[in-house]
């Protein structure tokens, strides 16, 4: 057994972070890693501190009203894993960093803005254990924002 590649190691940590999610729809974890390969912050999707979660309520408004994924974010009680990690790290620790996200294979429009503004340079995504890892640069995200 050889040494695990850094990308796989950090994605495994993002997967572990996803297990803290109190969301009924999705469990997503994120890890921000500096150029020095040191972890700057972690995050998972869930309600803000002190706010009752859908898990605690026993129902999700978005599931109950069949709101499609990727739409009407204002109806969700949770903060996205990416946003949580960026808030925890702060912009000074995000500059030039990489983000690893486990639990989905796309970045929503809200999180794209957070990522660009934070100074993160690249993102790696993995939907689940059977999916391939996807690499997205901040330049790719900026182009998508400009085209959209």
C-alpha positions in Angstrom: 0.0 0.0 0.0 1.5 3.3 -1.1 1.1 6.8 0.2 -2.3 8.3 -0.6 -2.2 11.2 -3.0 -2.9 14.6 -1.4 -6.1 15.2 -3.4 -7.6 11.8 -2.3 -6.5 12.5 1.3 -8.2 15.9 1.4 -11.3 14.6 -0.4 -11.6 11.9 2.3 -11.5 14.6 5.0 -14.3 16.5 3.1 -16.3 13.3 3.1 -15.8 13.0 6.9 -17.0 16.6 7.3 -20.1 15.8 5.3 -21.2 13.4 8.1 -21.8 16.4 10.4 -24.5 17.8 8.1 -27.9 18.2 9.7 -29.6 18.6 6.3 -32.2 16.0 5.2 -31.6 16.5 1.5 -27.8 16.3 1.1 -24.7 15.8 3.1 -21.9 17.9 1.8 -18.5 18.6 3.4 -15.7 21.0 2.4 -12.1 21.4 3.3 -9.9 24.5 2.5 -6.2 23.6 2.1 -3.4 26.1 1.8 -0.6 25.9 -0.7 1.5 24.5 2.1 -0.9 21.5 2.3 -2.1 22.6 5.7 -5.9 22.6 6.4 -7.2 26.2 6.9 -10.8 25.3 7.6 -13.6 22.8 7.2 -17.3 23.1 6.8 -20.5 21.1 6.2 -24.0 22.1 5.1 -26.3 22.8 8.0 -28.3 25.5 9.8 -26.5 28.4 11.4 -25.6 28.0 15.1 -28.6 28.1 17.4 -31.2 27.7 14.5 -33.4 24.6 14.6 -32.4 22.3 11.7 -34.7 20.4 9.4 -33.3 17.2 11.0 -34.5 18.4 14.4 -37.9 19.5 12.9 -38.3 16.2 11.2 -39.1 17.8 7.8 -37.5 19.8 5.0 -39.4 22.6 3.5 -37.7 22.0 0.1 -38.5 18.3 0.1 -42.1 19.0 1.3 -42.7 21.5 -1.5 -40.7 19.5 -4.2 -38.3 22.4 -4.8 -35.7 21.2 -7.4 -32.1 21.2 -6.4 -30.2 24.2 -7.5 -33.2 26.6 -7.3 -34.8 28.9 -4.8 -31.9 28.9 -2.3 -33.8 31.4 -0.1 -36.2 28.6 1.0 -33.3 26.6 2.6 -32.5 26.9 6.3 -28.9 25.7 5.8 -25.7 27.3 4.9 -23.7 25.5 2.2 -20.6 23.6 3.2 -18.4 25.8 1.0 -19.8 29.0 2.6 -19.3 27.6 6.1 -15.7 26.7 5.4 -14.9 30.1 3.9 -16.6 31.9 6.8 -14.5 29.8 9.3 -11.2 30.4 7.4 -11.6 34.1 6.5 -10.3 35.6 3.4 -6.7 35.9 4.6 -6.5 32.1 5.0 -8.3 31.4 1.7 -5.9 33.3 -0.6 -4.3 30.9 -3.1 -5.9 27.9 -1.3 -7.7 24.8 -2.8 -11.1 23.6 -1.8 -12.2 20.0 -1.7 -16.0 19.3 -1.7 -17.6 16.0 -1.2 -21.3 15.4 -1.7 -22.1 17.1 -5.0 -20.5 17.6 -8.4 -21.5 21.2 -9.1 -21.0 24.6 -7.5 -24.1 26.7 -7.1 -24.2 30.4 -8.2 -24.0 31.6 -4.5 -21.0 29.5 -3.7 -19.2 30.5 -6.9 -19.4 34.1 -5.8 -18.1 33.2 -2.3 -15.2 31.2 -3.8 -14.1 33.9 -6.2 -14.3 36.6 -3.5 -12.4 34.5 -1.0 -9.3 34.1 -3.1 -9.5 30.3 -3.5 -7.7 29.3 -6.6 -9.2 25.9 -7.4 -11.9 23.5 -6.4 -12.1 19.7 -6.4 -15.5 18.1 -6.3 -16.7 14.5 -5.8 -20.4 13.5 -5.8 -19.9 10.1 -4.1 -17.5 7.2 -3.7 -18.2 6.0 -7.2 -17.7 9.3 -9.0 -14.6 10.7 -10.5 -13.0 13.8 -8.9 -13.7 17.0 -10.9 -11.2 19.9 -11.0 -12.4 23.5 -11.5 -10.2 26.6 -11.5 -11.3 30.0 -10.2 -10.7 31.2 -13.7 -13.4 28.7 -15.0 -15.8 30.0 -12.3 -15.1 33.6 -13.2 -15.9 32.9 -16.9 -19.1 31.1 -15.9 -20.1 34.2 -13.8 -19.4 36.6 -16.6 -21.3 34.5 -19.2 -24.3 33.9 -16.9 
